[in-house]
Amino acid sequence: GELERKMEASNLPEHAKKAAKKELKRLKSLPVQFPEHAVSRNYLETLLELPWSHSTPDHLDLAQARQDLEADHYGLEKLKKRVLEYLAVRQLKNNLKGPILCFVGAPGVGKTSIGRSIAKTLGRKFHRISLGGSHDQSDIRGHRRTYIGSMPGRIIQGLKAVGANNPVFLLDEVDKLHKSYHGDPAGALLEVLDPEQNSTFTDHYLNLPFDLSQVLFIATANTTSTIPPPLLDRMEVIDIPGYTQEEKVQIALRHVIPKQLQQHGLTEKELSIPPNVVAQIVSNYTREAGVRNLEREIGAVCRFVAVKIAEGQHKKKGVGLPLTITSEVLTEVLGPRKFEHEAPERLTRPGVAVGLAWTAMGGEIMFVEATKMPGTGELVLTGQLGDVMKESAQIAVNWLRSSASAYGIACEPLDKTDIHIHFPAGAVGKDGPSAGITIVTVLASLFSGRCVRSDTALTGEATLRGLVLPVGGIKEKVLAAHRAGIKHIIMPQRNRKDMSELPSGVKGELNFTLVSSLEEVLLHAFEGGLKPSSKL
């Protein structure tokens, strides 16, 4: 009787009502002692609890939405613009399908928290599904009712939990799905994330089509390389790059410090961290794309002050509140600085240059070292390199061999000289073509006996003809160079388009040399330039 009343009260679509009536008829004919009775009753209850037609109204005030997003997150302009565009179109068209976005960025840049913030801005329910390590397609699609203990998949469970058919679903760590003999969860997600198919998403447990077209799906990933191409094709990828030092200082002052003070039971009247000290924490104690380590370091400062206040030490010493953190106190709390600007000191001898690398953690600067010794013309490469990088080194050596006479490098010794190129740190795997022009510069420096400019970093792919081809990850690489105190960057001419994404503050402090040939690279990488036909 209770189920019948629920069914009458619920606003089920026709196909679901038909299935529910059939199941209810079957349930009535089953004795309560039968195991099937419980299975059938559970199925009916799930069917009736789902939000088939219940949706929450959207907050469509653009000015308020912009204000909310600005208050919650600093930076991330591209991402905020996309959310506001969705809101604007939603005002004009009521039944707009939810977009399927994929935020790709390093850990700690705020992918998950911006998802929660978007739900709050839109006035929608929020549900997070963590897919990291998932290796079973039943996680997404549910189990058929023939199995004991069968249940719906995480999508239908999420809809049941939020009680609305238009929530914001955050699919966390979509790049960490695994295939197994249970099936491929990435394959099951293809239906969920396809706007043409997800209006009739069929869960194995329900065995009825459910409309997911109003759900706003947001996936997060650290890298797109492990996401299967068909799945990546269904999502609108928005890259979230690492933060600059200036952005991190602003994030610390606006968000991290107030949050940490609250978590440690302190107020601004008890602890003050001036902006110049925050800048020291950012540059000397953290080197990351996100802000997680920055949160930990500020947390350590808060704990230090909490101990002082709890013990009443400031009263004994006659120090008034708020306690202001200075550079000296910072060293006492966090220890000696963890990161140095090592670029200028390292380039005091020939055969060393600074390259720029992209990692999932953001950009990194990378030293490339080379040395030569009498031998048989062998090339030794170390530093846990991938195949593409090894080939880059081979191209660099052969280009230099063919151009050696033009640069006045005696060609004879190259055949009787072993060359060893090393990429520290040895424990970190490296791959990709973007170290090509760096290796050429290192070898030219080694054989000419001249030092590469200490303030210069290079990135670009080299070809056998001496051309410089474009590479990816320019923004992250430039930010890494800026963090490390580099002042001059040599990069491919065809990467000029990527410079528009750079923050103006960073662009103003760096000199860029855009090159299209290896001759130009050598001209700009050395003090006074390394020109063809100059006798060295």
C-alpha positions as CSV (number, residue, x, y, z in Angstrom):
1,G,0.0,0.0,0.0
2,E,2.8,2.4,0.9
3,L,4.6,1.8,-2.4
4,E,1.3,2.3,-4.3
5,R,0.8,5.7,-2.6
6,K,4.4,6.7,-3.4
7,M,3.9,5.7,-7.0
8,E,0.7,7.8,-7.3
9,A,2.4,10.8,-5.7
10,S,5.6,10.5,-7.7
11,N,5.8,12.2,-11.1
12,L,7.2,9.3,-13.0
13,P,7.6,9.5,-16.8
14,E,5.4,7.0,-18.8
15,H,8.1,4.3,-19.4
16,A,9.2,4.3,-15.8
17,K,5.5,4.2,-14.5
18,K,4.8,1.2,-16.7
19,A,7.9,-0.6,-15.4
20,A,7.0,0.3,-11.8
21,K,3.4,-1.0,-12.2
22,K,4.7,-4.3,-13.6
23,E,7.2,-4.7,-10.8
24,L,4.6,-3.8,-8.2
25,K,2.2,-6.5,-9.6
26,R,5.0,-9.0,-9.4
27,L,5.9,-8.0,-5.9
28,K,2.3,-8.5,-4.7
29,S,2.3,-12.1,-6.1
30,L,5.6,-12.9,-4.2
31,P,5.4,-14.2,-0.6
32,V,7.4,-12.1,1.9
33,Q,9.6,-15.1,2.8
34,F,11.0,-15.3,-0.8
35,P,14.5,-13.7,-1.3
36,E,13.1,-12.2,-4.5
37,H,10.6,-10.2,-2.5
38,A,13.4,-8.1,-0.9
39,V,15.2,-7.7,-4.3
40,S,11.9,-6.6,-6.0
41,R,11.0,-4.2,-3.2
42,N,14.5,-2.6,-3.2
43,Y,14.3,-2.1,-7.0
44,L,10.9,-0.4,-6.7
45,E,12.1,1.9,-3.8
46,T,15.1,2.9,-5.9
47,L,12.9,3.6,-8.9
48,L,10.5,5.8,-6.9
49,E,13.3,7.7,-5.1
50,L,15.0,8.9,-8.3
51,P,14.5,12.5,-9.3
52,W,12.9,11.7,-12.7
53,S,11.4,15.2,-13.1
54,H,12.6,17.1,-10.1
55,S,15.1,19.9,-10.8
56,T,16.5,22.8,-8.8
57,P,16.1,26.4,-10.3
58,D,19.3,28.0,-11.6
59,H,20.6,31.3,-10.3
60,L,21.0,33.2,-13.5
61,D,22.3,36.5,-12.2
62,L,25.5,37.1,-14.2
63,A,26.8,39.9,-12.1
64,Q,26.3,37.9,-8.9
65,A,27.9,34.8,-10.4
66,R,30.9,36.8,-11.5
67,Q,31.2,38.2,-8.0
68,D,30.9,34.8,-6.4
69,L,33.6,33.2,-8.7
70,E,36.0,36.1,-8.0
71,A,35.4,35.8,-4.3
72,D,36.1,32.1,-4.2
73,H,39.1,31.9,-6.6
74,Y,41.9,34.2,-7.7
75,G,43.0,33.9,-11.4
76,L,41.6,31.1,-13.6
77,E,40.1,33.6,-16.0
78,K,39.5,31.1,-18.9
79,L,37.5,28.9,-16.6
80,K,35.4,31.6,-15.1
81,K,34.6,32.9,-18.6
82,R,33.3,29.5,-19.7
83,V,31.0,29.3,-16.7
84,L,29.6,32.8,-17.3
85,E,29.1,31.9,-21.0
86,Y,27.0,28.9,-19.9
87,L,24.9,31.0,-17.6
88,A,24.3,33.6,-20.3
89,V,23.2,31.0,-22.9
90,R,21.1,29.4,-20.1
91,Q,19.2,32.7,-19.7
92,L,18.3,32.7,-23.4
93,K,17.5,29.0,-23.8
94,N,15.8,27.2,-21.0
95,N,16.4,23.5,-21.9
96,L,20.1,23.9,-22.7
97,K,22.1,20.6,-22.4
98,G,24.7,20.7,-19.6
99,P,28.3,21.1,-20.9
100,I,30.8,18.4,-20.3
101,L,34.0,20.1,-19.1
102,C,37.4,18.6,-18.3
103,F,39.8,20.6,-16.1
104,V,43.4,19.6,-16.7
105,G,46.1,20.9,-14.4
106,A,48.8,20.1,-11.8
107,P,47.7,18.9,-8.3
108,G,46.7,21.7,-5.9
109,V,45.6,24.3,-8.5
110,G,42.0,24.2,-7.4
111,K,40.2,21.9,-9.9
112,T,37.9,20.2,-7.4
113,S,37.2,23.3,-5.4
114,I,36.3,25.3,-8.5
115,G,33.8,22.6,-9.3
116,R,32.1,23.0,-5.9
117,S,32.2,26.8,-6.4
118,I,30.5,26.5,-9.8
119,A,27.7,24.5,-8.2
120,K,27.3,27.1,-5.5
121,T,27.2,29.9,-8.1
122,L,24.5,28.2,-10.2
123,G,22.5,27.3,-7.1
124,R,22.7,23.6,-8.0
125,K,23.3,20.5,-5.9
126,F,26.9,19.2,-6.0
127,H,28.0,15.5,-6.1
128,R,31.6,14.3,-6.3
129,I,32.5,10.9,-7.7
130,S,36.1,9.9,-7.3
131,L,37.2,7.6,-10.2
132,G,40.9,7.3,-9.2
133,G,41.9,3.6,-9.4
134,S,38.4,2.5,-10.6
135,H,38.7,-0.7,-12.7
136,D,35.2,-2.0,-13.0
137,Q,32.6,-0.8,-15.5
138,S,29.8,-1.7,-12.9
139,D,31.1,1.3,-10.9
140,I,29.5,3.5,-13.6
141,R,26.7,1.3,-15.0
142,G,25.7,-0.7,-11.9
143,H,25.1,-4.5,-11.6
144,R,22.3,-6.5,-13.3
145,R,19.6,-7.5,-10.9
146,T,20.4,-11.2,-11.4
147,Y,23.4,-10.8,-9.0
148,I,23.0,-11.0,-5.2
149,G,23.6,-7.6,-3.6
150,S,23.3,-5.8,-7.0
151,M,23.0,-2.1,-6.8
152,P,22.9,0.9,-9.2
153,G,26.1,2.5,-10.5
154,R,27.7,5.6,-9.0
155,I,25.8,8.0,-11.4
156,I,22.3,6.8,-10.5
157,Q,23.3,6.6,-6.8
158,G,24.6,10.2,-7.0
159,L,21.3,11.4,-8.5
160,K,19.4,9.6,-5.8
161,A,21.6,11.2,-3.1
162,V,21.1,14.8,-4.4
163,G,17.4,14.4,-5.2
164,A,17.6,16.6,-8.4
165,N,18.1,15.7,-12.1
166,N,20.3,18.8,-12.8
167,P,23.2,18.7,-10.3
168,V,26.8,19.4,-10.9
169,F,28.7,16.1,-11.1
170,L,32.4,16.2,-10.5
171,L,34.2,13.2,-11.9
172,D,37.5,13.4,-10.1
173,E,40.7,11.9,-11.4
174,V,39.3,10.7,-14.8
175,D,42.9,10.1,-16.0
176,K,43.4,7.3,-13.4
177,L,40.9,4.8,-14.7
178,H,42.2,1.2,-15.3
179,K,41.1,-1.6,-17.6
180,S,40.6,-5.0,-16.0
181,Y,38.7,-8.3,-16.7
182,H,35.7,-6.6,-15.1
183,G,35.5,-4.3,-18.2
184,D,36.7,-0.8,-18.9
185,P,35.1,2.1,-16.9
186,A,36.4,4.6,-19.5
187,G,34.2,2.8,-22.1
188,A,31.2,3.0,-19.8
189,L,31.8,6.8,-19.3
190,L,31.6,7.3,-23.1
191,E,27.8,7.0,-22.9
192,V,27.5,9.2,-19.8
193,L,29.6,12.0,-21.3
194,D,28.1,12.0,-24.8
195,P,25.4,14.7,-25.1
196,E,23.8,12.8,-28.0
197,Q,23.5,9.6,-25.9
198,N,23.2,10.6,-22.3
199,S,19.5,11.6,-22.5
200,T,18.8,7.9,-22.6
201,F,21.5,6.6,-20.2
202,T,20.6,3.0,-19.2
203,D,21.9,1.7,-15.9
204,H,22.2,-2.1,-15.7
205,Y,20.3,-2.2,-12.4
206,L,17.5,0.1,-13.4
207,N,17.3,-1.2,-17.0
208,L,15.4,2.0,-17.9
209,P,16.6,5.0,-19.8
210,F,17.3,8.0,-17.5
211,D,17.9,11.6,-18.9
212,L,21.3,12.9,-17.9
213,S,21.2,15.8,-20.4
214,Q,20.6,18.5,-17.7
215,V,23.5,17.3,-15.5
216,L,26.6,19.6,-15.7
217,F,29.5,17.1,-15.8
218,I,33.0,18.4,-14.8
219,A,35.9,15.9,-15.0
220,T,39.3,16.6,-13.5
221,A,42.7,15.2,-14.6
222,N,46.4,15.9,-14.0
223,T,47.2,14.9,-17.6
224,T,45.3,14.1,-20.8
225,S,47.9,11.5,-22.0
226,T,46.3,8.7,-20.0
227,I,42.7,9.5,-21.0
228,P,41.5,7.3,-24.0
229,P,41.1,9.4,-27.1
230,P,37.3,8.7,-27.6
231,L,36.6,9.8,-24.1
232,L,38.8,12.9,-24.4
233,D,37.0,13.8,-27.7
234,R,33.6,14.0,-25.8
235,M,34.9,16.6,-23.3
236,E,35.7,20.3,-23.6
237,V,39.3,20.4,-22.2
238,I,40.2,23.6,-20.2
239,D,43.8,23.7,-19.1
240,I,44.5,25.2,-15.6
241,P,48.1,26.2,-15.6
242,G,50.3,26.6,-12.5
243,Y,50.2,29.9,-10.6
244,T,52.9,32.6,-10.8
245,Q,54.7,33.7,-7.6
246,E,52.6,36.9,-7.6
247,E,49.4,35.0,-7.9
248,K,50.4,32.7,-5.1
249,V,51.1,35.6,-2.8
250,Q,47.6,37.0,-3.6
251,I,46.0,33.6,-3.1
252,A,47.8,33.3,0.3
253,L,46.7,36.7,1.5
254,R,43.1,36.3,0.3
255,H,42.3,32.7,0.9
256,V,45.1,30.5,2.5
257,I,46.0,32.7,5.5
258,P,42.3,33.4,6.6
259,K,41.5,29.7,6.2
260,Q,44.6,28.6,8.2
261,L,44.0,31.2,10.9
262,Q,40.4,29.8,11.3
263,Q,41.6,26.2,11.4
264,H,44.1,27.0,14.1
265,G,41.8,29.1,16.3
266,L,43.7,32.3,15.6
267,T,42.5,35.7,14.4
268,E,44.2,38.6,12.5
269,K,44.5,40.4,15.9
270,E,46.9,37.6,17.1
271,L,49.0,36.8,14.0
272,S,50.1,39.0,11.1
273,I,52.1,37.8,8.1
274,P,53.2,40.7,5.9
275,P,53.1,40.3,2.1
276,N,56.9,40.4,1.8
277,V,57.2,37.4,4.2
278,V,54.5,35.5,2.2
279,A,56.6,36.2,-0.9
280,Q,59.7,34.7,0.9
281,I,57.7,31.6,1.9
282,V,56.5,31.2,-1.8
283,S,60.0,31.5,-3.3
284,N,62.2,29.9,-0.6
285,Y,60.1,27.1,0.8
286,T,57.8,26.0,-2.0
287,R,58.4,25.1,-5.7
288,E,55.1,23.7,-7.1
289,A,52.4,24.6,-9.6
290,G,49.6,24.5,-7.0
291,V,49.3,25.9,-3.4
292,R,49.2,22.7,-1.2
293,N,52.7,23.0,0.1
294,L,52.2,26.8,0.6
295,E,49.1,25.9,2.8
296,R,51.3,23.4,4.8
297,E,54.1,26.0,5.4
298,I,51.6,28.7,6.5
299,G,49.9,26.1,8.7
300,A,53.4,25.5,10.4
301,V,53.7,29.3,11.1
302,C,50.2,29.3,12.6
303,R,51.0,26.3,14.9
304,F,54.2,28.1,16.0
305,V,52.2,31.2,17.0
306,A,49.5,29.1,18.6
307,V,52.1,27.5,20.9
308,K,53.5,30.9,21.8
309,I,50.0,32.3,22.7
310,A,48.9,29.1,24.5
311,E,52.1,29.2,26.7
312,G,51.8,33.0,27.2
313,Q,55.4,33.5,26.1
314,H,54.6,36.8,24.4
315,K,53.4,38.3,27.7
316,K,56.6,37.2,29.5
317,K,58.7,38.9,26.8
318,G,56.4,41.9,26.8
319,V,55.6,41.5,23.1
320,G,52.2,42.9,22.1
321,L,49.7,41.3,19.8
322,P,49.4,40.7,16.9
323,L,52.7,38.7,16.6
324,T,54.2,39.8,13.3
325,I,56.3,37.2,11.4
326,T,59.6,38.5,10.2
327,S,62.3,36.9,8.0
328,E,64.3,35.9,11.1
329,V,61.3,34.2,12.7
330,L,60.5,32.5,9.4
331,T,63.9,30.8,9.5
332,E,63.3,29.7,13.1
333,V,59.9,28.2,12.2
334,L,60.5,26.6,8.8
335,G,64.2,26.0,9.0
336,P,66.8,27.1,6.4
337,R,65.4,27.9,2.9
338,K,64.6,24.7,0.9
339,F,65.1,26.2,-2.6
340,E,67.9,28.3,-4.0
341,H,68.0,30.1,-7.4
342,E,70.8,27.8,-8.7
343,A,70.9,28.9,-12.3
344,P,73.5,31.7,-12.2
345,E,76.1,29.7,-10.1
346,R,75.9,26.5,-12.2
347,L,77.0,28.0,-15.6
348,T,80.6,28.9,-14.8
349,R,82.1,26.3,-17.1
350,P,81.6,25.2,-20.7
351,G,79.2,22.2,-21.4
352,V,76.3,23.2,-19.2
353,A,73.0,24.9,-20.2
354,V,69.5,25.3,-18.7
355,G,66.6,23.6,-20.4
356,L,62.9,24.0,-19.7
357,A,60.7,20.9,-19.0
358,W,57.0,20.4,-18.6
359,T,55.7,18.0,-15.9
360,A,52.3,17.2,-14.5
361,M,53.4,19.3,-11.4
362,G,53.9,22.3,-13.7
363,G,57.1,23.5,-15.4
364,E,60.6,22.7,-14.2
365,I,64.1,24.1,-15.1
366,M,66.5,21.3,-16.0
367,F,70.3,21.4,-16.3
368,V,71.9,19.7,-19.2
369,E,75.6,18.8,-18.8
370,A,78.0,17.4,-21.4
371,T,81.6,16.3,-21.2
372,K,84.1,14.8,-23.7
373,M,87.0,12.3,-23.5
374,P,89.2,10.5,-26.0
375,G,87.4,7.5,-27.5
376,T,85.7,6.2,-30.6
377,G,83.0,8.8,-31.3
378,E,80.5,7.1,-28.9
379,L,77.5,9.0,-27.5
380,V,76.5,8.2,-23.9
381,L,73.2,9.5,-22.6
382,T,72.2,9.3,-18.9
383,G,69.4,10.7,-16.7
384,Q,66.6,8.1,-17.3
385,L,65.7,9.4,-20.8
386,G,62.8,8.3,-23.1
387,D,63.3,7.3,-26.7
388,V,62.2,10.7,-28.1
389,M,64.9,12.5,-26.0
390,K,67.6,10.1,-27.0
391,E,66.8,10.7,-30.7
392,S,66.9,14.5,-30.0
393,A,70.4,14.1,-28.6
394,Q,71.5,12.0,-31.7
395,I,70.1,14.8,-34.0
396,A,71.9,17.5,-32.1
397,V,75.3,15.6,-32.3
398,N,74.9,14.9,-36.0
399,W,73.9,18.5,-36.8
400,L,76.9,19.8,-35.0
401,R,79.2,17.3,-36.8
402,S,77.8,18.5,-40.1
403,S,78.2,22.2,-39.1
404,A,81.4,21.9,-37.2
405,S,83.7,23.3,-39.9
406,A,81.5,26.4,-40.3
407,Y,81.8,27.1,-36.6
408,G,85.5,26.5,-36.6
409,I,85.2,23.3,-34.5
410,A,87.8,20.8,-35.7
411,C,85.8,18.0,-37.3
412,E,88.5,15.4,-36.8
413,P,88.4,15.1,-33.0
414,L,84.6,14.5,-33.1
415,D,85.2,11.0,-34.6
416,K,87.8,10.2,-31.9
417,T,85.9,11.8,-29.0
418,D,83.3,10.1,-26.8
419,I,80.6,12.5,-25.7
420,H,78.6,12.0,-22.5
421,I,75.4,14.0,-22.0
422,H,73.7,13.9,-18.6
423,F,70.3,15.3,-17.5
424,P,70.1,15.7,-13.7
425,A,68.3,14.6,-11.6
426,G,69.1,11.0,-12.4
427,A,66.1,9.5,-10.6
428,V,63.4,11.5,-12.5
429,G,62.3,10.1,-15.9
430,K,62.3,12.5,-18.8
431,D,61.0,12.4,-22.4
432,G,59.9,14.7,-25.2
433,P,61.5,16.6,-28.1
434,S,61.8,20.0,-26.4
435,A,65.4,19.6,-25.2
436,G,66.7,19.6,-28.8
437,I,68.1,23.1,-29.0
438,T,69.4,22.9,-25.4
439,I,71.5,19.8,-26.3
440,V,72.9,21.6,-29.4
441,T,73.9,24.6,-27.3
442,V,75.5,22.4,-24.6
443,L,77.6,20.6,-27.3
444,A,78.6,23.9,-29.0
445,S,79.6,25.3,-25.6
446,L,81.6,22.1,-24.8
447,F,83.6,22.1,-28.1
448,S,84.0,25.9,-28.4
449,G,85.2,26.2,-24.7
450,R,82.7,29.1,-24.1
451,C,80.1,29.3,-21.4
452,V,76.5,29.7,-22.1
453,R,74.9,32.8,-20.7
454,S,74.0,32.2,-17.0
455,D,70.6,34.1,-17.2
456,T,69.4,32.1,-20.3
457,A,67.1,29.0,-20.6
458,L,66.1,27.3,-23.8
459,T,63.3,25.2,-25.2
460,G,62.6,24.0,-28.7
461,E,62.8,21.0,-31.0
462,A,65.7,20.8,-33.4
463,T,65.8,19.1,-36.8
464,L,68.7,17.8,-38.9
465,R,68.4,20.7,-41.3
466,G,68.9,23.1,-38.4
467,L,65.3,24.3,-38.1
468,V,63.7,25.0,-34.7
469,L,60.2,23.5,-34.3
470,P,57.5,24.6,-31.8
471,V,56.9,22.7,-28.5
472,G,54.1,22.6,-25.9
473,G,53.7,23.7,-22.3
474,I,55.2,27.2,-23.0
475,K,53.3,28.9,-20.2
476,E,54.3,26.4,-17.5
477,K,57.9,26.4,-18.7
478,V,58.1,30.2,-18.7
479,L,56.6,30.4,-15.2
480,A,59.2,27.9,-14.0
481,A,62.0,29.9,-15.5
482,H,60.6,33.1,-13.9
483,R,60.4,31.3,-10.5
484,A,64.1,30.2,-10.8
485,G,65.4,33.7,-11.5
486,I,66.0,33.2,-15.3
487,K,65.9,36.5,-17.2
488,H,66.3,35.5,-20.9
489,I,64.4,32.7,-22.7
490,I,65.2,31.4,-26.2
491,M,62.2,29.6,-27.8
492,P,60.7,28.8,-31.2
493,Q,59.4,31.5,-33.4
494,R,56.2,29.5,-34.0
495,N,55.4,29.5,-30.2
496,R,54.8,33.3,-30.4
497,K,51.0,32.6,-30.2
498,D,51.5,31.0,-26.7
499,M,52.9,34.2,-25.3
500,S,49.4,35.8,-25.2
501,E,48.6,33.4,-22.3
502,L,51.5,34.7,-20.2
503,P,50.7,37.1,-17.3
504,S,51.8,40.6,-18.2
505,G,53.9,40.9,-14.9
506,V,56.0,37.9,-16.0
507,K,56.3,39.0,-19.6
508,G,57.6,42.4,-18.5
509,E,60.4,40.9,-16.4
510,L,61.7,38.4,-19.0
511,N,63.4,38.9,-22.4
512,F,62.3,36.5,-25.1
513,T,64.3,35.6,-28.2
514,L,62.2,33.8,-30.8
515,V,64.3,31.7,-33.2
516,S,63.6,29.7,-36.3
517,S,67.0,28.1,-36.9
518,L,69.9,26.7,-34.8
519,E,72.2,29.4,-36.1
520,E,70.1,32.0,-34.3
521,V,70.0,29.9,-31.1
522,L,73.9,29.8,-31.0
523,L,74.0,33.5,-31.8
524,H,71.8,34.4,-28.7
525,A,72.8,31.7,-26.2
526,F,76.4,33.0,-25.8
527,E,77.7,36.3,-24.6
528,G,78.8,38.0,-27.9
529,G,77.2,35.2,-29.9
530,L,78.6,32.1,-31.5
531,K,78.8,32.9,-35.3
532,P,79.7,30.7,-38.2
533,S,83.2,31.0,-39.6
534,S,84.6,32.5,-36.4
535,K,87.8,30.8,-35.5
536,L,87.5,29.4,-31.9
